[in-house]
Amino acid sequence: MQKVAVLGAGSWGTALSIVLADNGHDVRLWTHRQEQAELINTTHKNEKYLDVTIPKEINAYHDLKSAVKDVTAIVIVVPTKAIREVCKQLNEVLEQKVNIIHASKGIEPVSLKRVSEMISDELSQYDNEDIVVLSGPSHAEEVALRQPTTVTVSALNIELAKHAQDLFINEVFRVYTSPDIIGIELGGALKNIIALGAGISDGLGYGDNAKAALITRGLAEIARLGTTLGANPLSFLGLPGVGDLIVTCTSVHSRNWRAGNLLGKGNNLDDVLEQMGMVVEGVRTVKAAHQFANEQKVEMPITTGIYQVIFEDKDPRDVVDQLMNRTKREEMDDLAKLLMERYSQ
């Protein structure tokens, strides 16, 4: 048994806490809201986020110092916009160096940093190689119900990734390891953009043909940008790439799909975010990816179109027309070519 603190009591933090508790660990679930901590401890429920019974082995905390005292690992599962603030608080109270694992998916606008880079910026004892990422096709609702799920953990220090693998793996939550932290983080972040697009497509009333095209060409865009930034193209064919892309683009559990669906039906962004009531990471990520693409001169027409819908109020149907009438080109010019170039040398 190990003592593990999970920072962030939303749906994903709660679900991962359940996995850890099922594995026999002493789990401290931290939230910045005192009333939420008290509710979890008295009712063993967190109904705003998940309609499940929380195991009694999970104790909720509002005080961060108490939550991380004597733990061997900390799992950070807060929205990307809160990463820096939470890590600044953590830096003040963390008494010893422990394994830091994050399960947040996004890119920081302006700085264009991945979550692991943001964490190592704020934690004085940690470098980039000290941070582990957990990512993959994993709806919290299904994980909490112990339905079969597979994910990947990655770190520059593979021994830290193996420790995270041991913490989480069980008969219904299978965990693989990968050394490609850039690809794993970017795959998990960028797929949210394509999920917004899939939701927009469904909201417009388009069918499976359109969504299949969007997912496939979206994967090409993800790989195009990811490899430019140093990722292994094979990572985008794995669980945090195509796996996460499929589940996020095709399920009503997906916040990003639901937000896109509302946009496709004619709602404006402010109304959509109010209706969702929870963070939609793809909205923030599309801004960062659009900036990345411009700076790196990487062609990302789907991302550009979704950016125009969200931030420039462009009509989604006009964006579809724009995409369908692009200049003729060959298909095998993206992920397949990247793989061929990399492995034919």
N, C-alpha and C positions, 0 to 999 in steps of 0.2 A: 504493500500500500504506500502511495506517495501523497503528499499534500500538494494540491494544485489550486491556484487561484484563476478564475475565469473573469476577466474584466469586460463587462458588458452583458446586461441581462435582457437583451432583446431575444428574438426568436432563435437566432443562430447560436448565441452564447448559451441560452437555456438548453438547446438541443445538444451541444457539445458537452455541457455539464452532465447531462444524462448519460452520455456515452462514457464519460470518465467515472461517474458513480457506478455504472454497471460493471466497470472493470475493477471495482473495489477501492477506488481512491477516495481520499478525504477531499471533498470539493467545496471551495468557497466561491460563491457567485456574487460578484461585486456590481452594485449599481450606484449611480450618483444620486438616486432618489431614495430618501429614507423610507417613504411610505411604501415604495415597491418592495424594498427589502423586508419590511415588517409583514407585508401581505404574503410574500412567498414563504416566510418562516411560520406564519400562523395557519395558512390555508394549503400550503404546498401546491399553489396554483400561480400561474403567470398568464392569466387569460387574455390580456391585451395582445399577447404575442403568440401563445400556443395553448391549445385546449387539451392539455395532458396533465396528469398528476406528476408532480416533481418528487423524486425519491427523497426520503428523509435524510439520506446521507449528504444531501446538498444543503448547505447553510448559506443564506444570503447575508451580505454585509453592505453597510453604507460607508463605513470607515475604511479607507484604502489601506492604511498602515496595518490595521488588524487583519485585513483580508490576505495580505501578502506575507505576513510574519511566518517564518520558518517553512515556507513552501519550497519545493524543488523545481517547480515550473510555473510559469505564468502564461496564460492564453489570452491574448488581446483580441477582443471581438467587438470593437466599437466602430461606428461609422468613420470613414476616412477623415471627415472634417473634424472629428474629435480626437484623432490619433495624437497629435502634438500636445494638446492640452492634458490629456490623460497621462502621457509619457512624462511630461514635465512634473506632474504630481507624483508619479511613480518614482522618478529620479530622486525626489526628496525623501521618500520613506523606505526605499529598498535598501536593506541592510547588508545583503550578500548577493553575489552574482548567481543567478539561476538561469535555467533554460527559458528563453523567451520565444514563444510561438505566436504567430498572428494568423487570423483567419478572416481578415478584412480584405475587400476587393475594390481597388480603386487606384487612381493616379491623382496626385496633387496638382491642381491647376497652377499656372505661373512657374512654380519650381520644376514641375514635371517629374517629381520624384515618386518612386514606388513606395509602398507602405514600409517595407523593411528599411529603406533608406531614411524615411521620416523617423522611424523608431530609433535607429542608431544615432541620428542627429541629436535626439533629445535625451538619450540615456548615456550618461558620461562613462559608464563602465563597459559599453558595448560598441563593437565595430560591426560592419556589414556582415562579416562572416559568422557573427554570433547569433543572428536572427534566423528563425525557422518560419516558413510559410506553409499553411495547410490550405489546400484548394482542391476543387473537383466538383462533379455534378452531385449536389447534395442539398436538396430542399430540407429546411429545418423541420417542416411538418412530418416528413417521412422518417427522418433520422430519429425524431422523438418517439415515433411509433415503432421503432426497432425494425424498420423495413430495410432490406439489403441495400447497402450504399458502399461505394468505393471512392477513395480520395487519394491525393498524393501529398506528401510532405517533402520540402526541399530546403536545403541550406548549402552555403559554400563549405561549411564544415559538416561533412556527411555523418559524422558520429552524433552530432546534435539532432540531425534529421532522424537517425535510427532511434534515438531516445524518444522523440515525439511519436514515432511509429509504434514503439512499445507501449507508450501511454494510452494510445487510442485504439489499437487494433483489437477486434474481437470477432465473434462468429457472424455478426451482421454489419460490422463497420470495418471494411477491409482497407488497409493503408499501404500504399506503395511509397518508395523513396525515389528521388530524382536529384541530381546535382545542379540542374538548370533553374536556379531561382529566378532569373530574369524571365524566362519563358513561362514558368509557372505563375508568377505574379501578373505578367501582362496578359496571359490567356484568361485568367480569372477576372481581370478588370475590363478588358476590351470586349469580352462577350456580352457584357451588359448593354453596350451600345447597340449591338446587333439585335439583342432581345427587345430593345425599345422599337427598333425597326420592324421586327416581326409582329409586335403588338399593333403598331400603326397599320401594317398591312392587313391584319385581321380586322381592325377597327374600320378600315375602308371597305371591308367586305370582299377582299380578294381571297383566293383559294389556296390550296396546298401547293400548287405549282409555283406561285409567287413566293410563298414562304420558303420552299425548298431552295429556290434560286437565291433568295436573300441570305439564307444560312450558309450556303456553299460559297457564294461570292464574299460574304462577310468573313468567312474563315480565311479566304485569300488575303483580305485586307489586314486581318489580325497578324497573319504570318509575315506579310510584307513589312509592316511596321516593326513587328517583334524582332525579326532577323536583322533589320537595320540597327536595332538597339542592342544587338549582341545575343539574342536568344537562339537556341538550337531549334531549327524548324520542326524536328521530330516531336518536340514538346507539344506543338499545336495539333498533333494527331492523337494525343493522349487524353487522359481524363480531364485535366484542367484546360484543355483546348477544345477539341471537337466534342468531348463528353459533356463538359459544362455548357458549351454553346447549344447543344441539342436540348438539354433539359430546361435551360433558361428561356429558350425561344418557343417552346412548345407546351408549357405547362401554365395553368391558371394559378399555381402557387407562386409564380415568378412576379415579384413586384415590378420589375422592369417591363415585362410583357404587359402587365395590367396597366401600367402607366402609359405605355405606348398605345394600347388599345383605346384608352380614353382620349388620347391625343388624336388618334385616327378617326374617332367619332365626333371630333370638332371641339373638344374641351380645350381651354387654354392651360398653360403650364401651371399657373398659380392654383387654379381650381383642381387640377389633377393632383398636385402635391397635397392639397388640403384633404381631398377625398381619400388619398392613400393612407395618411396618418402615420406613415413610417418612411424612413430614408429610402430614396430611389437613387442608388449609387451611379446608375448609368447617366443621369442628368449631369452630374459633376464630371464624370469621366469623359463624356463626349466633348466637353469644353477643352479638357487637357489633351485628348487625342487629336482634336482638330488643330490645336496649337503645335503639337508634336509633328503632325503630318506636314504642316506648312514649313516648320523650321528644318525638318529633315528632307523636305521635298519628296515625300512619299505620297503616291496617288492613293487616296481613300475616298472614292466617290460616295459610297453609302454613308460613311461617317459624316462627310460634308453635307449630304442631304438631310440627315437627321439633325445635325447642328442647325441647319437653316430652318427646319420646322420648329425646333425648340427655342432658339435664340433670335431668329429673324422673322418669325411668324409667317414663314412661307407655307403655302397650301400643300399638304401632303400629296395630293394628286399631281400637283405640278412637279414635285420632286420625283415621283414615280415616272412621269413622262420624261423628265430630265435624264433619269438613269436608263430608261429603255431606249433612248435615242442617242446614246453616246456613240462615238466613232467605232466602227467595226474593228474587231481584234481577235486574236487566237485565244482559246481558253487556257491552254497549258503554258501560261506565262507567269504564274504566281508560285503557289506552294510546290507544285510538281517540279518546276524549273529550279527553285531554290534547293530542293532535295537532290535533284540530279547534279546540280553544280557542286553541292557540298560533298557528295559521296562518289562522284566519278573521278575525283582527283587522285 
